[in-house]
Amino acid sequence: MAWTRVRLNALGGPEKLALETVPDVPEPGAGEVRVRVLVTSAAFTDVMIRKGLYPDVKDKPPFTPGYDMVGIVEAAGPGASRFRPGDRVADLTTIGAYAEYICLPEDRLTPVPDGVSDVDALGMILSAVTPWQMLTRVAKLKAGQSLLIHGAGGAVGTAMLQLARDAGIAAFGTDVAAKHGLIRSLGATPLAPDAPEAAILAATAGGVDAVFDPLGGESLSRSLHALKPGGLLVAFGFLNEVLGRGGSIPMDFVRLTLWDWLPNGHATAFYSIGAMRRKHPDWFRQDLAMLFGMLADGRIAPVVAEVLPLAEVRQAHERLEAGTVAGKLVLRVSEP
């Protein structure tokens, strides 16, 4: 039976993504299950992978991108017994999810609870586990503390603001003016994306306990100076370099390490969801299950900008790079 996937034929712009028809459905290997993908994300992480700038992906084109997915188990390979056909599952695939079918080791998969929609469940995998782990496992913020996140109106940012509100943490977020209403609706104080250090310090009454910075480059210095004494800067992306706005990924790592060594009263860290999962695989499963529970209880609800068909993957990537997406862009791969 023929099926469809997206192939990245060369590193570069969205035009390097193309739909491809494959003649035969893949067969799961030992310990694997075949999953029919229902939904996947168009995330900025996918943009980095497409451009060859994501440190955790060493694969060379052609390959199929797709960082996360929710799907239905269709078949089990030899020795795979954890799931039955018809079970809904979720995974952080890193690559491979822009496809109607994918075969994955069953021990990587997290069951999706009944009563949770495919789209909402997808919003928990990358976009909510990332801020949850930064908030609770890296920064370990508590009620009464404060945070600042750049790009607050995006998928990760809107999840972070909801998690902060749920935990009693005061939140501030930078983003374009068109997203300020969304940021306010999530209980946070919006700031201009280019707000200087003085403006941030004034708005936060002298700084915050943690800053979460996906921008990199010159933004890191601004973020460091927005901290209270003893505060923590968590870098988790390189948007400025990816979009050609300056910055250097190797230099960002050097600066973070140097600042962490200096007796400046602040600490720094770099967060990667892939690296965290490799080091603590149980944490990923625990945290995703926790977030599914919060979703079912109504404590968090992903902000979904739009659900597009997989065939519009190029347009989705173009919108991501333009910075106009409020919340999460979802790609519908197949129907339930």
C-alpha positions in Angstrom: 0.0 0.0 0.0 1.4 3.4 -1.0 1.9 6.1 1.6 3.3 9.6 1.9 6.2 11.2 3.7 8.1 14.5 3.6 11.7 14.3 2.5 14.4 16.9 3.2 16.4 16.6 0.0 19.2 19.0 1.0 19.9 21.4 3.9 18.5 24.9 3.3 15.2 26.6 3.0 11.6 25.4 3.0 11.8 24.6 -0.7 14.1 21.7 0.2 11.1 19.9 1.7 9.1 17.7 -0.7 6.3 15.2 -0.5 7.3 11.7 -1.6 5.2 8.6 -2.3 6.5 5.3 -0.9 5.2 2.0 -2.3 5.2 -0.3 0.7 4.3 0.2 4.3 7.3 -0.3 6.6 7.4 -3.4 8.8 8.4 -3.1 12.5 11.6 -4.8 13.6 12.3 -6.6 16.9 10.9 -4.7 19.8 9.2 -2.1 17.5 5.7 -1.1 16.6 4.4 0.5 13.4 2.6 3.7 14.1 0.2 5.5 11.8 1.0 9.1 12.5 -2.1 11.3 13.2 -0.4 14.7 13.9 3.0 16.1 14.1 4.5 19.6 14.7 5.9 22.4 12.6 8.3 23.6 15.3 11.3 25.9 15.2 13.4 22.9 16.1 12.5 21.4 12.8 13.7 24.7 11.1 17.1 24.2 12.8 17.2 20.6 11.6 16.3 21.6 8.1 19.2 24.1 8.0 21.7 21.7 9.6 22.0 23.7 12.7 20.6 21.4 15.4 23.4 19.8 17.4 21.5 16.6 18.2 20.9 15.6 14.6 23.9 14.4 12.6 21.9 12.8 9.8 22.6 14.0 6.3 19.8 14.5 3.7 17.8 12.9 2.3 15.8 12.1 5.4 12.3 12.7 6.9 12.1 15.5 9.5 9.4 15.6 12.3 10.3 16.1 15.9 7.2 14.7 17.7 4.1 12.8 16.9 0.8 11.3 18.2 -0.3 8.2 16.3 -2.1 4.9 16.4 -0.3 1.5 16.8 -1.1 -0.7 13.8 1.3 -3.6 14.1 3.9 -5.1 16.5 7.3 -6.6 15.6 8.8 -9.7 17.1 9.0 -9.4 20.9 6.9 -6.2 21.1 4.0 -6.8 23.5 3.4 -3.5 25.4 0.9 -2.0 23.0 -2.0 -3.4 21.0 -3.3 -2.3 17.6 -5.5 0.7 18.1 -3.6 2.1 21.0 -2.8 5.9 20.8 0.8 6.7 21.6 3.1 9.7 21.6 6.8 10.2 21.1 9.6 12.7 20.7 11.0 11.3 17.5 13.5 14.0 16.7 13.3 13.1 13.0 10.9 10.9 11.0 7.4 12.0 12.0 6.6 13.9 8.8 5.2 10.7 7.5 2.1 8.6 7.5 4.0 5.7 9.0 6.9 5.3 11.4 8.4 2.3 13.2 9.6 3.0 16.7 10.9 1.0 19.6 7.9 0.3 21.9 9.9 1.3 25.0 10.1 4.9 23.8 6.4 5.4 23.5 4.0 7.0 26.0 0.3 6.1 26.0 -2.1 8.9 25.3 -5.0 8.9 27.8 -8.6 8.6 26.6 -10.5 11.9 26.4 -7.5 13.9 25.3 -7.5 15.0 21.6 -4.7 14.2 19.3 -3.9 17.9 18.8 -3.8 18.7 22.5 -1.7 15.6 23.3 0.8 16.7 20.6 1.1 20.1 22.3 2.5 18.3 25.4 5.4 16.4 23.9 8.0 19.0 22.8 6.2 22.3 23.6 5.3 21.5 27.2 7.9 18.9 28.3 10.6 21.5 27.4 9.3 24.3 29.7 8.2 21.8 32.4 11.7 20.4 32.6 13.4 23.8 32.5 11.1 25.1 35.2 11.2 22.1 37.5 14.3 20.1 36.8 16.8 22.8 35.8 15.7 26.1 37.4 13.6 24.4 40.2 11.5 27.5 40.7 9.0 27.7 43.4 5.8 29.7 44.1 6.5 33.3 44.8 9.6 33.5 42.5 9.7 35.1 39.1 10.8 34.3 35.5 11.3 35.9 32.1 11.0 34.0 28.8 11.8 35.4 25.4 9.4 34.4 22.6 6.6 34.1 25.1 3.9 34.0 22.5 5.2 30.8 20.8 4.4 27.2 21.5 7.0 26.7 24.3 6.5 30.2 25.6 2.7 29.9 26.0 3.2 26.6 27.8 5.8 28.1 30.1 3.4 30.9 31.0 0.6 28.5 31.9 2.9 26.3 34.0 4.2 29.4 35.8 0.6 30.5 36.5 -0.3 27.1 37.8 2.7 27.1 40.1 2.3 30.6 41.5 5.3 32.0 39.7 5.2 35.6 38.4 6.0 35.5 34.6 7.2 38.1 32.2 7.5 37.5 28.5 9.0 39.3 25.5 7.4 39.1 22.0 6.0 41.2 19.2 3.1 43.5 20.1 0.6 41.3 18.2 1.1 38.6 20.8 0.8 40.8 23.9 -2.9 40.2 24.4 -2.2 36.4 24.3 0.6 36.8 26.9 -1.7 38.8 29.2 -4.5 36.3 28.9 -2.1 33.6 30.3 -1.4 35.7 33.4 2.0 37.2 32.4 3.3 40.7 31.7 4.3 41.3 28.1 7.4 43.2 27.1 8.7 44.3 23.7 11.0 41.8 21.9 13.8 44.3 21.9 13.2 45.6 25.4 16.6 46.8 26.7 18.0 45.7 30.1 16.9 48.9 31.8 13.3 48.4 30.6 13.3 44.7 31.8 14.7 45.6 35.2 12.1 48.4 35.6 9.2 46.1 34.6 10.4 43.3 36.9 11.2 45.5 39.9 14.9 44.7 39.8 15.1 41.4 37.9 13.8 37.9 38.0 14.9 34.6 39.5 15.3 32.9 36.1 15.5 33.8 32.4 14.7 31.3 29.6 16.4 32.4 26.4 15.8 30.6 23.0 17.4 33.4 21.0 21.1 33.2 21.7 23.6 35.7 20.4 23.5 39.2 21.9 20.2 38.3 23.7 22.2 36.2 26.3 23.9 39.3 27.7 20.6 41.1 28.1 19.2 38.0 29.8 22.1 37.7 32.2 21.6 41.3 33.3 17.9 40.8 33.9 18.6 38.4 36.7 18.4 39.0 40.4 21.5 38.1 42.4 21.8 34.4 42.5 19.5 34.0 39.5 19.8 31.4 36.7 20.0 32.0 32.9 18.8 28.9 30.9 19.6 29.0 27.2 17.6 26.6 25.1 18.0 27.7 21.5 19.8 29.7 18.8 17.0 31.5 17.0 19.2 34.6 16.2 21.8 32.6 14.4 19.3 30.3 12.6 17.6 33.4 11.2 20.8 35.2 10.3 20.5 37.8 13.0 24.0 37.3 14.4 25.3 35.0 17.1 27.4 31.8 16.9 26.3 28.5 18.5 29.9 27.6 19.5 30.5 31.0 21.0 27.2 30.9 22.8 28.3 27.8 24.6 31.7 29.4 25.4 30.0 32.5 26.9 27.6 30.5 29.0 30.4 28.4 30.4 32.6 31.4 31.1 29.7 33.3 32.8 29.0 30.2 34.9 32.6 30.2 36.2 32.8 34.0 36.9 32.0 35.2 40.4 29.1 37.4 39.0 26.4 36.1 41.4 24.6 34.3 38.6 24.5 30.8 37.2 23.9 29.6 33.6 22.8 26.4 32.0 21.9 25.1 28.5 18.9 22.9 28.1 18.3 20.4 25.3 15.3 18.1 25.5 17.1 15.5 23.5 20.2 15.5 25.8 18.0 15.5 28.9 16.1 12.4 27.6 19.3 10.5 26.8 20.6 11.2 30.3 17.3 10.6 32.1 14.9 8.6 29.9 12.6 7.9 32.8 12.2 11.6 33.4 10.8 12.2 29.9 8.2 9.5 30.3 7.3 10.7 33.8 7.1 14.3 32.8 5.0 13.6 29.7 2.6 11.5 31.7 2.4 14.2 34.3 1.5 16.8 31.6 -1.1 14.5 30.1 -2.7 14.5 33.5 -2.6 18.3 33.8 -4.1 18.5 30.3 -6.9 16.2 31.3 -7.5 18.2 34.5 -7.7 21.5 32.6 -4.6 22.9 34.3 -2.8 23.4 31.0 -4.2 23.8 27.4 -1.9 24.2 24.4 -2.3 27.3 22.4 -2.8 26.0 18.8 -2.3 28.6 16.1 -3.6 26.4 13.3 -3.9 22.8 12.1 -2.5 22.4 8.5 -2.4 19.4 6.2 1.0 17.8 5.9 1.1 18.9 2.2 1.5 22.5 3.5 4.7 21.8 5.3 6.7 24.3 3.3 4.2 27.1 4.1 4.3 26.1 7.8 8.1 26.4 7.9 7.9 29.8 6.2 5.5 31.1 8.8 7.8 29.8 11.6 10.7 31.7 10.2 8.6 34.9 9.8 7.9 34.8 13.6 4.2 35.4 13.2 2.9 32.2 14.7 1.1 32.6 18.0 1.2 29.2 19.8 1.8 25.9 18.0 1.5 25.0 14.4 0.2 21.4 13.9 0.5 19.3 10.8 -2.4 16.8 10.3 -0.9 13.7 8.7 -3.9 11.3 8.8 -7.3 11.1 10.3 -8.1 9.0 13.4 
